Amino acid sequence: MIRFIHAADAHIDSPLKGLDAHDGAPVDILRGATRQAFENLIQLSVDENIDFLVLSGDLYDGDWKDYGAGLFFRRQMVRLFDKAIPVYLIAGNHDAASVISKKLSLPENVHVFSTRTAESKEVPGHPVVIHGRGFPNRAVPENLVPDYPAAVTGRFNIGLLHTSLTGRSGHDTYAPCSEADLCLKSYDYWALGHIHQPEVIRREPWIVFAGNSQGRDIRETGPHGCWLITVNDFLEVEDVTWHDLDVVRWQVLEVDLTAVEAESDALDRVTLTMSRAVREAAGRMVAVRIIFSGPTSLHGSLHRDSHRWWAELLARAQDQGQDAVWIERIQVSTSPVYDLAQLAERDALTRIVLETLNQTRIDPENFPAEIKDMLAVLPGEVRSDIESDWSAAGGSAVLEEVRAIILDALGTKGGTHAI
């Protein structure tokens, strides 16, 4: 029986995005989340008494500011050295040979694959051969798989690869390859990195993304962790079990306000949704984006009194317990309940205002040409962040907020919404 853990994309010391811009943020938890998740990985390895650990790239988030990140990683490797657990790792695009300028010697139990050519390493005491190659540069546009060694007969063969496969949204295309390319190698298990959501691509052979050990922004929702693999005496995969490692769980909370008229009812709906997210997170802090939707008479207030709503929602988050919930963003996607066509018929001036508002709406998917040109030269991850911010809280959201406030003013008289 052989047992090993497959993890990837620890991104040690990577900041969690969008959570520390407001008073009262649990800064220590947010700043230390990636380190704590990696410590959870090491503790799991010790508790499960695994035979070895494989890491499929992107240990770090780029060049070290100082030696702190490297010393932290080394300290965790010493914990495994003390338990006689070997570690096999490759460099990904974030910790490529061209990116990390500082170096530290590693304990003898850590085996780092070459960045110049694919190579094979036998696991002492076990009929296992691990094949892999690290990234020499941040951008690797070529398919690395054809140069990987052939499978060794009579051994359980594992392939370590940092790759986008055939492409995934929000991730740069690095070391692209197909499932067919991987299958041709006749390996028993492909331990993949680079894509941050865990995914089992196929089972014969096993082709698996571990995802990252800690979600870093609202695009990385749900559980993040690693896979524990059990191989039987016939060198067949007997079990692949998921283990959570994350300490902050990202969630999108959609709150339907259809027909809701009272603010207290809206806040109660948010509270129920938060409580459910806290239960599902099983003791982790939940970082949430709240999205209000549906036709509601609160539409104008949500835009006009956004600061007050934000404070009320933070208060409801506090009620969930200390550091239980933190709000990343509030997104208002509601609609007014009054009839815009009827409103336009009220008088000529109102009709002109409504027509002007419609003409100034921006499609978040349709950037001005100048912005498209600038975005085209940026790295994929940076470009994705900008596009997300534009669509969620940039130009289009600002215009929509102004539009909602004006519509609310047009659609109300004496504090009562006109139907």
N, C-alpha and C positions, 0 to 999 in steps of 0.2 A: 504493500500500500504506500502510495506517494501522495503527499499533500503540499500544495504550494499556493501562494497568494499572487494574484495579478492586480497591480495598481498602476496608475499613470497620472500625469498632469497635476502633480501636487502644487505647483506654482507657489513655492514657499515664499512668504512675505508679500505676495500679491495683495493689493488693497481690495476690500469689498466696496463696490461702487454705489454711490447714491444714498448712503446711510448716515453719514456723519455731518451733514450740512445743517442740522437743526440742534437746538439746545437740548441737552439731556441724552444725547446719543451714548450708548454703551461702548465707548471708544475702545476700551481694553479688549472686549470680546471681539469687536470688529477687526481690530488690527492684528489680533493673535489667532484669528480663526484658521488660517491655512496651516500655521504651525501646530495648533491643537489637533487638527484633523490628521496631520502626518504622525503626531505622537499617538493618536488613536490607532493608526495603521500598525505602528511598531508594537503597541501593546497587544493588539489582536494577534499579531504574528507570534508573540511570546506565549500568550494564553492558549492559542491553538497548537502550539509546539509544531509549527510547520517545518517542512524539510528545506524550503528555500523560498525566497521572495523575488519576483520579477517586476521591474519598473520600466514602463514603456515610454519614457521621455518626459521632458519639461518638468524636471524637479524644481527648477527656479523660474522666476518671472523675468529674467534678463540679467544683465551684469550686476554683480553684487555692489552695493554702496560701500560696504566694508566687508570684513571677514565674518561678520555675525551669522549670515545665512549659511555659509559653508561650515562654520563651527557647529551650528545647530544640527545640520544634516549629519555631520560626522559623529556627533554625540549620540544620535539615534542609531547610527550604524554600529557604534560600540556596544550599545544595548543588545543588538542581535549577535555581535561577535561573542559576547559573554555567554550567549545561549547556543553557540555553534550553529547559527543560521546564516547560510551564505545569501548574498544578494547579487543579482545580475541586472544591469541597467544599460540603457542607451540614452544618448543625448537627443533631445527634440529641438524644434526650431528656437525655443526660448532659451535653451542652455547649450546651443551649438558651440562648436570649437571656436567659431568666429565671434561669439557673443560674450562668453564668460572669460574675462581677462585675468581673473585671479584664480589661483590654484591652491589646493591643500592636499596633502597626502591622506589616503584613506586607509582604514583598517584592512587587514588581509582577507576578510570575508567578503569584501566588495569587489566585484568583477565588472569592469567597464568595457564595453565593446568598442572596437576601433571605429573611427569616423572616416577612415580612408577606404576600407573595404569590408565586406561582410565576412564574418568569421563564426566559428563554432566553439562552444565551451562545454565540456562534460561536467556534470554535477557529481562530485566525489561521493562514492557510496551508493549511488542510485543509477539505474539504467536510463538516464535522461541526458539528452544533448540539447543545448539551447543555441539557436542561431540568431545573429543580429548585427545591426550596424547603426551607429549614431550619425547625426547630422553634422557634416563638416561646416556648413554655413546655415544661416538663418533661413534662406530660401533654397529649397531643393526641388526643382521642377521635374526631375526625371524619376522614372519608375526604378526603385532599388531592388525589387523582388527578383528579377532574372539573375542577378549576381549572387543571390543567397545560395549557400551550399546545398547539395542534395541531402535528403533525409538519410539518416543512418539506420540501417536495418537492425532490428532487434532492440531498438531504443525508443523511448517516448520523445518525440521531436517537438520542440517549442520554437516558434518564430517570434522574435521581438521586432516590432516595426512601428514607427511613428508616421502616420499616413492619414490623408484625407479620403482614402479609397477613391470612389468616383465623385466625391464632392459632398459637402454638407453645408447648409446655410450658416453663415456667420463664421466660417473657418476658411483660412487660406488654403489653396490647393497645393499641398506639399506631398512629395513622394507618391503621386497618384498611381493607383493600380486597381485591378478588378478582382472580384472573387475568384474568377477563373485563374488569374495569375497566382493567387495564393494556393489554390487547390492543386495546381501543377507541381508544387513542391512536395506534396504528400506528407506534410507535417501533421501532427495530431492536434496541435492547439496553436492558434495565432493570437498572441497577446498584443493588441493594438493600443496605440495612444494617439493623441492630438484632438479627437472629437470629445467634447466635454460632457455629453450625455451618455450614460451607460447603454450598451446595446449588444445583444447577441445577434450577430449577422446570420450565422448558420451553425449547425451542430455536427455536420459530417463533411469536412472536418470542422472543429470548433473554431470560429472566427469571431472574436469578441473585443469590443471596446470597453475599457474599464470606466471611462468618463473621468472627471477630476474628483479628487477626494473632498473638495469643498467648493460649492457653488459660489461664484464671485459677483454675480449681478442678476437682474431679474430675468435675463434670458436663460439662466441656468437653474430652473425651478426643480423642485422635487428632491428625492434622496440622492446623495452622492457618497461614494465609498469604493469598495473593491470586491473582487471575486475570490472565493476560496474554492480551489479545484481539488478533487480527490480522484486519483488514478488507481485502478485496481491492479492485481498481480498479472493480469493479461495485457497490461499497458493500454487499457482503454479508459476513457473518461467515464467515471462512475457517477460523479455529482459535481455540479457547479452551483455554489450557493452565494447569494449576495449578502454583504455586510455593510451597514451604514457606518460612515466615518465622520460626516459633517457635524459641525457644532452650531451652524446657522443655516436654517432651512428657508429657501426662497419660495414664495407662493404668490400667485395672482388671485386676489379675492374679488370676484365679480358679484356686485350687489345690485339686484334688479329693483328699481324704484317705481315700477309701473303702478300707476294709480295711487302712489303714496303722497299724501298731502301734508302730514305733520312731520316736523323735523325729528321729534322724539321717536316716531316709528322708523324713520330712516336710520337713526343712530342705533336703535334696537336691532335692526337687521344686520348692521355692521358688527355689532357685538356678538351676535349669534355666529356669524361667519368667522370672526376672529377666534372664538372659543373652539370651533370645530378644527381650525388650523392648528391651534395650540395642542389639542389632544392628539392630532395626527403626527405632530412633530416629536412627541414622546420626550419632552424635557429640553429640547433644543429651543433656542431663540428663533422666532419666525420673523423673517424680513418680508414685508408684504407690499404689494402695489394694489391699492383699492381702486376698482373701476366701477363707477356708477353708470347704470344704463337704464333705458326705458323711458317712456313718456311720463313726465311728472310735473306738477305745479312747482316743485322745488328747483326746477332747471335754472331759472335766473338767479336764485339765491346761491346755488352751488358755485356759480361763476362770480357773482357780485360780492359775496361774503366769504370768499375762499379762505382768508386767514382765520376767520372764526370757525369755519368748518374744520380746518386743519387742526386747530387747538382742541375742538370737541372730539375729534377722532383720536388724537394723541391721548386725551384723557381716558377714552374708552380702552385704548391700548394699555394704559397704566393699570386699569382695573383687572387685566388678565394676569397680573403678577409682575414682580420685578424682572426686567429684561426678558419678558416672555414674548412681546411683540414690538417690533419697530417698523415704522411706516417709511417706505422708500419714496413713494409718490402717490398722489391722488389724481386719478384721471376721470374727468367728467365726460361721459359719452351719452348723456341723457338728451331728451328732446322736449320741447315745450308742448303743453297740452292744448294751447289755443290754436285756432284755425288760421294759418298764415294767409290763405287766399281771402278769407273773410276780412282779416285785418287789413289787407292791402286795399280793400274796397272802401275803407273808412273815410279816407280823404287822399287827395293827390300827394301831399307831402309824405304821408306814411308809405304810400306805394313807391315813391321815388327812393326812400330810405331802404325799403326792403329789396328793391331791385339792385341798389348799389351794394348792399351786403352780400347778395348772392354772387355778384360779379367778382367780389374780392376774396371769395373762398379759395383756398389752396388745397389741391390734392396732395397729400403727403407722399404719394408715389411719383408725383410729377414735379421734380425739382427744376428750378430755373436752369437754363443752359450753362450759365457761368458757374453755378454750384456743382453741376455734374462734371464739368471739366476739372475743377479743383479736387473733387472726390476721387476721380479716376486715378490720380497719381498717389493716393494714400494706400498704406497697407490695409488689407482686408478687415482686420480687427478694429483699426481706428475708423475706417470708413463705416463699418457697421454701427459703431457707437454714435457717430455723428448722425447717420440716417435715423437711428432709433430716437435720439434726442430731438431731431427735427420733427418727426412724426408725432412724438408723444408730448413734447413740451417746448418745441421750437416755434418757428414762424406760424405754422398752421394752427397750433393750439392757442397762441396769443390772439390770432385773428378770430378764432372761434369763441374765445372768452369775451372779446369785445362785442362780437355779434350777439352772444347770449344776453349780455347786459343791456344792449340797445333794444333787443326784442322784448326783454322783460319789461323795460320801461314803456315800450309801445303797447304791450299787451295788458298792462295793468292800469287801473284807475282807482285812486284812493286806496291802494293796498290790496284790491281785489282783482284776481285775474279775470280778464274778459274772455268769455267762451264764444 
